[in-house]
């Protein structure tokens, strides 16, 4: 694929990526992708990965599901051993290729979508519940304030 500078484009159902589905609220929809293989000016084999997918996440503010459009655009340097990672140009992420030089495009797409997921998903259109945003209750007067359990200790310390 690298020598022939092959390109692949298509659509992949979200449900076909089981590791990604574990992190989602729903496996509906599909991801559109483009994979472009080639070599850069230094002779380094790479694959350009571009993916767009609407992912169903659970908002951690409201605990409601919402759709987050995710876009991935990255270049992965194809390496055969971990020591080859240091030779990659800046801005190129390493992708370790198996001994048989085979690469699963579905796994690459799934990995990139997993890495693009936010640590704490929050729907930008969500609103905090009223009990959180309500202004504070007026200060309680000293007569209404409950007895401080340490008041007894304060009296003992005075003696």
One Martini backbone bead per residue (centre of mass of N, CA, C, O) as a GRO file, in nm:
protein
  159
    1UNK     BB    1   0.057   0.064  -0.019
    2UNK     BB    2   0.297   0.254  -0.002
    3UNK     BB    3   0.428   0.218  -0.286
    4UNK     BB    4   0.135   0.278  -0.434
    5UNK     BB    5  -0.023   0.504  -0.297
    6UNK     BB    6  -0.277   0.437  -0.143
    7UNK     BB    7  -0.643   0.474  -0.135
    8UNK     BB    8  -0.913   0.508   0.110
    9UNK     BB    9  -1.275   0.500   0.104
   10UNK     BB   10  -1.555   0.544   0.343
   11UNK     BB   11  -1.783   0.342   0.541
   12UNK     BB   12  -1.840   0.288   0.901
   13UNK     BB   13  -1.981   0.130   1.139
   14UNK     BB   14  -1.986   0.173   1.474
   15UNK     BB   15  -2.066  -0.130   1.546
   16UNK     BB   16  -1.775  -0.240   1.422
   17UNK     BB   17  -1.657  -0.103   1.707
   18UNK     BB   18  -1.629  -0.238   2.013
   19UNK     BB   19  -1.442  -0.050   2.181
   20UNK     BB   20  -1.600   0.209   2.123
   21UNK     BB   21  -1.887   0.118   2.223
   22UNK     BB   22  -1.808   0.110   2.531
   23UNK     BB   23  -1.789   0.450   2.532
   24UNK     BB   24  -2.086   0.457   2.446
   25UNK     BB   25  -2.438   0.514   2.433
   26UNK     BB   26  -2.428   0.458   2.112
   27UNK     BB   27  -2.410   0.275   1.779
   28UNK     BB   28  -2.493   0.489   1.596
   29UNK     BB   29  -2.393   0.511   1.284
   30UNK     BB   30  -2.116   0.657   1.089
   31UNK     BB   31  -1.793   0.644   0.944
   32UNK     BB   32  -1.590   0.856   0.770
   33UNK     BB   33  -1.314   0.775   0.544
   34UNK     BB   34  -0.947   0.830   0.496
   35UNK     BB   35  -0.672   0.654   0.340
   36UNK     BB   36  -0.319   0.745   0.308
   37UNK     BB   37  -0.048   0.620   0.144
   38UNK     BB   38   0.320   0.662   0.205
   39UNK     BB   39   0.607   0.880   0.144
   40UNK     BB   40   0.835   1.078   0.250
   41UNK     BB   41   1.129   1.267   0.208
   42UNK     BB   42   1.270   1.040   0.419
   43UNK     BB   43   1.115   0.745   0.371
   44UNK     BB   44   0.863   0.743   0.544
   45UNK     BB   45   0.614   0.558   0.640
   46UNK     BB   46   0.258   0.626   0.585
   47UNK     BB   47  -0.067   0.735   0.733
   48UNK     BB   48  -0.350   0.902   0.647
   49UNK     BB   49  -0.606   1.011   0.881
   50UNK     BB   50  -0.962   1.045   0.806
   51UNK     BB   51  -1.232   1.129   1.036
   52UNK     BB   52  -1.597   1.108   1.056
   53UNK     BB   53  -1.812   1.125   1.359
   54UNK     BB   54  -2.112   1.046   1.527
   55UNK     BB   55  -2.111   1.052   1.880
   56UNK     BB   56  -2.245   0.885   2.157
   57UNK     BB   57  -2.274   1.057   2.461
   58UNK     BB   58  -2.231   1.129   2.809
   59UNK     BB   59  -2.316   1.377   2.999
   60UNK     BB   60  -2.152   1.496   3.299
   61UNK     BB   61  -2.373   1.714   3.379
   62UNK     BB   62  -2.671   1.557   3.293
   63UNK     BB   63  -2.677   1.248   3.191
   64UNK     BB   64  -2.710   1.292   2.883
   65UNK     BB   65  -2.746   1.222   2.567
   66UNK     BB   66  -2.514   1.297   2.289
   67UNK     BB   67  -2.391   1.449   1.997
   68UNK     BB   68  -2.050   1.413   1.876
   69UNK     BB   69  -1.848   1.559   1.659
   70UNK     BB   70  -1.580   1.382   1.500
   71UNK     BB   71  -1.239   1.479   1.411
   72UNK     BB   72  -0.980   1.327   1.212
   73UNK     BB   73  -0.623   1.438   1.159
   74UNK     BB   74  -0.362   1.212   1.079
   75UNK     BB   75  -0.018   1.104   1.111
   76UNK     BB   76   0.125   0.779   1.056
   77UNK     BB   77   0.405   0.609   1.145
   78UNK     BB   78   0.555   0.328   1.011
   79UNK     BB   79   0.661   0.075   1.234
   80UNK     BB   80   0.854  -0.220   1.359
   81UNK     BB   81   0.986  -0.064   1.604
   82UNK     BB   82   1.039   0.128   1.884
   83UNK     BB   83   1.319   0.252   1.789
   84UNK     BB   84   1.188   0.405   1.529
   85UNK     BB   85   1.042   0.650   1.664
   86UNK     BB   86   1.283   0.864   1.673
   87UNK     BB   87   1.278   0.900   1.339
   88UNK     BB   88   1.039   1.065   1.348
   89UNK     BB   89   0.877   1.321   1.270
   90UNK     BB   90   0.728   1.586   1.354
   91UNK     BB   91   0.380   1.510   1.410
   92UNK     BB   92   0.431   1.196   1.417
   93UNK     BB   93   0.274   0.909   1.477
   94UNK     BB   94   0.300   0.598   1.592
   95UNK     BB   95   0.283   0.269   1.409
   96UNK     BB   96   0.272  -0.055   1.482
   97UNK     BB   97   0.382  -0.317   1.286
   98UNK     BB   98   0.363  -0.616   1.204
   99UNK     BB   99   0.562  -0.870   1.087
  100UNK     BB  100   0.353  -0.913   0.827
  101UNK     BB  101   0.259  -0.611   0.733
  102UNK     BB  102  -0.018  -0.588   0.868
  103UNK     BB  103  -0.326  -0.384   0.841
  104UNK     BB  104  -0.603  -0.262   1.016
  105UNK     BB  105  -0.824  -0.022   0.936
  106UNK     BB  106  -1.031  -0.050   1.165
  107UNK     BB  107  -0.828  -0.022   1.399
  108UNK     BB  108  -0.723   0.257   1.325
  109UNK     BB  109  -0.991   0.407   1.338
  110UNK     BB  110  -1.065   0.326   1.628
  111UNK     BB  111  -0.817   0.444   1.770
  112UNK     BB  112  -0.859   0.741   1.680
  113UNK     BB  113  -1.140   0.773   1.813
  114UNK     BB  114  -1.054   0.710   2.102
  115UNK     BB  115  -0.844   0.949   2.118
  116UNK     BB  116  -1.081   1.176   2.058
  117UNK     BB  117  -1.201   1.142   2.317
  118UNK     BB  118  -1.319   1.275   2.584
  119UNK     BB  119  -1.273   1.254   2.915
  120UNK     BB  120  -1.517   1.478   2.956
  121UNK     BB  121  -1.827   1.478   2.858
  122UNK     BB  122  -1.981   1.784   2.720
  123UNK     BB  123  -2.254   1.953   2.651
  124UNK     BB  124  -2.269   2.269   2.513
  125UNK     BB  125  -2.606   2.283   2.548
  126UNK     BB  126  -2.607   2.261   2.838
  127UNK     BB  127  -2.775   2.278   3.160
  128UNK     BB  128  -2.784   2.347   3.467
  129UNK     BB  129  -2.934   2.284   3.732
  130UNK     BB  130  -3.110   2.480   3.950
  131UNK     BB  131  -2.979   2.377   4.223
  132UNK     BB  132  -2.692   2.486   4.126
  133UNK     BB  133  -2.777   2.797   4.023
  134UNK     BB  134  -2.887   2.892   4.270
  135UNK     BB  135  -2.904   3.114   4.489
  136UNK     BB  136  -2.822   3.177   4.789
  137UNK     BB  137  -2.919   3.158   5.089
  138UNK     BB  138  -2.982   3.337   5.330
  139UNK     BB  139  -2.856   3.415   5.603
  140UNK     BB  140  -2.839   3.287   5.911
  141UNK     BB  141  -2.918   3.356   6.203
  142UNK     BB  142  -2.787   3.319   6.517
  143UNK     BB  143  -3.050   3.200   6.647
  144UNK     BB  144  -3.087   2.972   6.411
  145UNK     BB  145  -2.837   2.848   6.469
  146UNK     BB  146  -2.679   2.585   6.532
  147UNK     BB  147  -2.517   2.417   6.754
  148UNK     BB  148  -2.197   2.403   6.837
  149UNK     BB  149  -2.005   2.123   6.917
  150UNK     BB  150  -1.742   2.315   7.014
  151UNK     BB  151  -1.841   2.501   7.246
  152UNK     BB  152  -1.760   2.332   7.489
  153UNK     BB  153  -1.452   2.348   7.441
  154UNK     BB  154  -1.429   2.651   7.464
  155UNK     BB  155  -1.520   2.663   7.762
  156UNK     BB  156  -1.292   2.479   7.874
  157UNK     BB  157  -1.052   2.659   7.779
  158UNK     BB  158  -1.120   2.908   7.964
  159UNK     BB  159  -1.065   2.743   8.243
   0.00000   0.00000   0.00000
